[in-house]
């Protein structure tokens, strides 16, 4: 594992900014990108179905495919080490047995509990409406996306979460079934070449209610 360059949570969280221009000479290795994704996917997901799916757009050819689909976010695409497309898998339950079998093999779950859980979860997920499943996978994938942004900072990089893209085209453009894979967001990833804008947040008590 790569040693984290920054393990100061206060700095990672309080100084995170959305970076739109990156050092084009810095190329993050695939090995390190996979490490960051492994750290990101420690995020929780409903019944541990892990519906997040990632497409790493790093080649010139792939970035050229992405460019017309990301509207006004082309600077990130042009300068970043990679653009990470994050999707939610509407059929994530197909991996349920593999996930729960691994839990048994690693001694984290008994076979009996595994069988009970799988027997209940898979039919439950299969009975979801499209809208229900869409909500589940988008929430879970967003948790992983946020954790990926923090992981990137711990590795010495920065990101920009992008919602401005052609959601109806992006899956098919990268050879994914658009009925199965729901686009959640695009993250640019790289070494910052700008400081980034300071932004403000409303006070916590402005939107928090205690009962």
N, C-alpha and C positions, 0 to 999 in steps of 0.2 A: 504493500500500500504506500502511496505517496504521503509523505509527512505534510500535514496541513500547515500552510504558511501563516494562518491566523486562527487562533483558538479563543479569541476574545469575543465573547458573545455580544457585549455592549457595542463594540466597534462593528461587528458583523451586522447587527440589527439596526443600530441607530445611524450608521453612516452608509447604509445601502441607498443607492440612488439608481434611477433608470438612466443607463448610459446608452447614448445613440451613436457615438463615434468611437472606434476601437483602433488599437495599434495593429496595422495590417501586417506587420512583420512577425507578430506572435501567433503561432499555430499550436493549438492545444492537441496533444496526442489523443488517439482514440482510447488508449489505455486509461488516461486520466479522465476523459469524458465518461467512460464507463464507471470509474470509481465514483464520480460525482452523482451519476444516476443511481448507483447502488445505495449511496447515502440518502439520496432523495426518496428512494422507494422504501425506506424505513418508515415513511409516513403511514398513518393508519388508513385503512379502507374498510368499507362495509363488509362484514364477515370475511375479511382478508381475501377478497376476490381480486385485488390488485388490477383494476381495469385500465390503468394507464399504459399507453403505448407511445414510444418515442421514435421519431425519424430525425436523424442528424444530417442536416444539409450543410455539407462542407466543401464539396467540389465546385469548381467554377461552373460546370454544366448544370449541377443541381441548383445552384444559386440563381443561375439564369432562368431556370424553370420557375423558381419561387418569386423572382423579382416582380413580374406583372400581377402577382396575386396578393401583394402586401401593401398596396395603395401608397401611402405617403411615408412608409417606413423603409425606404430603399437605402438610406445611409447605413442603417444597421446591417442590412444584408450585404452591402458592398464592403464593409470594413471589418465585420466580426470574424472570429475564427470559425464559428459555426452558427447556424440558426437551428434551433431545436423545435420541431413540430410536436406538439403534445395532443394526443387523441385519447378519447375514451372508447373502450371496446364494448359494444352493446351485447356481445356474446362472451363476455369475460368468464362466465360460469363454465365454459368449456375447459378451463384450466383448473377448475375446482378440485377435481380428484388428484391432479398432480401436486397442487399446493398442499392439500391435506395429507397426502401420502408422504410428502417430504417432512411434514410436521411429525408424523408417526416415526419415520426413519431416524429423525434426530432426537427422538425421545421427548418431544414437546407436547405430545398428545397420544392418548391411548387409541388402540384400534377401535375399541368400542365407541369412544367419543367421536372418532373420525367418521364411523359408519352412521351414527346418529345425526351428526351435523350435515354430512353430505346428503343423507336421505331427506333432510328437511330443506336445506338451502337450495339445492339445484332446482327442484320443482317450484319453489317459491320465486326464484329469479326468472324461470321460464314463463311464469304466469304474469310477470310485470307487463304493463302496457309500455308502448314505445316511449311515451312521455315520462313514465316513472323510471324506466331504465336510463333514459337520457339524463335525468336529474341525478341519479346515483353516480353514474360514471363521471359526470362533469364535476361534481363535488369532490369525489375521491381523487381524480386527476389534478384538480386544482390544489389539493393538499400537497401532492407530490411536486407540483410546479413551484409552490412557495418554498418548499424544502430544498429544491434544486437551486433556487436563487440564493439561498443562504449557504448552501454547500459550495457554490461557485465562489462566493466571497471568502469562505474559509480557505479555498485553494488559491486565492490571490487574483480572482477574476471578477468581472461584473456582468450584469445582465440587463435586459430591458423586456418586460412582459408586453406583448403586443396583441391587441384584440382587433386591430384594424386590418383584416385580410378577407379574402373571398372564401368564406366558409363553405359555400356550396361547390367549390371547385378544387380545394386544396387536397383533399383525400385522393381523388381520382388522379390528380396531377402527379402524385407520388405512388401510384399503383396500389392504392388501398381501396377497398370496397366502401363507397360513401354511405351505404345503408348500415354497415356494421361499425365503421370507425367515425366517431363524432369529433370534429376539431374543437379543442378547448382553448388553446392559445399557442402563440409562437413566442419563443424566447431567443433573443440574440445573446450570444456568449462570446466573451473575449477579454482582452486586457484593455482597460479604459485608456482612451487618448484624450479625454476631457474630464473635468471635475464633476460635471453633472449639476443639475439645478437643485437648490435647496427648496423644499416644499413645506407646507404647514399642515397640521392636523388639528381638527377640533378637539377640545378637551374631552377626556373620557366621560365626564359626568354630563356632557351635552347629549349623548345618545345612549346612556346607560340608565336602566331603571332597576331599583332594588325593591323587592316585595317582601 
